[in-house]
Amino acid sequence: MRTPVIALCFVVLVAACHRKTVPSKNNAPPATTLPGKSVPPNTTVPPAHADSPAIINPTILGSPLIVVDGSGNIVTSKDRLPSDIAAKVHLSNLARSFTPAQKKNLVYRYKMIPPKVLYVPEGYVSKSARGKYIIYRKKFWYWQQADGLFHLDPTYYQ
């Protein structure tokens, strides 16, 4: 008789404690209205944070350019790149395709073959201790090399 009671208490305890109470994100008290009175409009303005990121207008900055695609084709010519970067870049050295095994692996893992080399305007670039980077299509990390272009991180294809 004693073991079924202990087992029942344990089941009730586990069932009662498995739910977490999460406070609601709305900190404002619920609005109550009285009959015949109108509700005043919400006039609160959220404060601007100094550390919030700036909104980037793509029409001003331009968009990232694919310089070499995954098949090794040169998509962007040197005359479309900025002059300081175009002077450092040898596109024929960069124009290499992924191997067939690497392409198969990329398609299996990511359902696409990403471009190998990108040119990215400064407004889109993020910085870390390792260097400057950009995340392309929320999947692929590109790191800036000495030539000023962004190359696909080798962990994706090696």
C-alpha positions, 0 to 999 in steps of 0.5 A, spaced: 500 500 500 505 504 501 509 504 494 503 505 490 502 512 494 509 514 494 509 512 486 502 516 485 506 522 489 512 522 485 508 522 478 504 528 481 510 532 483 513 531 476 507 533 472 506 539 477 513 541 476 515 540 469 511 547 467 515 553 467 512 560 468 514 565 463 512 572 465 509 576 459 513 581 455 508 586 455 509 590 462 504 595 461 498 594 465 491 591 462 487 597 459 480 598 463 475 602 460 469 604 463 462 605 459 461 611 456 469 613 456 474 613 450 480 610 451 486 615 450 491 613 444 498 610 446 503 616 446 509 612 449 515 613 444 520 607 445 527 610 447 533 610 442 539 606 444 545 609 442 548 602 441 543 599 436 546 598 429 544 603 424 540 602 418 543 600 412 540 603 405 542 598 400 541 604 394 547 608 397 552 603 399 551 598 393 550 591 394 555 585 394 558 583 388 559 575 386 566 576 383 567 568 382 562 563 382 562 556 385 563 553 378 570 558 377 567 563 372 569 570 373 562 574 374 564 581 375 570 584 371 575 588 374 572 595 371 566 594 376 571 593 382 573 599 386 580 601 383 584 600 389 582 593 389 582 592 382 589 593 382 591 588 387 587 582 384 589 577 379 582 574 377 585 568 373 588 566 380 582 566 383 578 563 378 578 555 380 572 551 381 570 546 387 572 539 385 566 534 384 567 531 391 566 538 394 560 540 389 557 534 391 558 535 399 556 542 398 549 541 395 548 535 400 549 539 406 547 546 403 542 545 397 546 550 393 553 551 391 556 558 394 560 563 390 567 562 392 569 570 392 565 576 393 566 584 393 562 587 399 562 594 400 564 597 407 557 598 410 556 590 410 562 588 413 563 586 420 569 585 425 571 580 429 578 578 433 580 574 427 578 579 421 573 582 417 567 578 415 560 577 412 555 572 412 552 571 406 545 568 405 545 567 413 549 560 412 556 562 409 561 566 412 566 569 408 573 572 410 577 578 407 583 577 405 589 581 403 587 583 396 580 586 399 575 581 397 572 576 401 573 569 400 569 563 402 571 560 409 575 553 407 571 549 413 565 549 408 569 545 402 575 542 406 
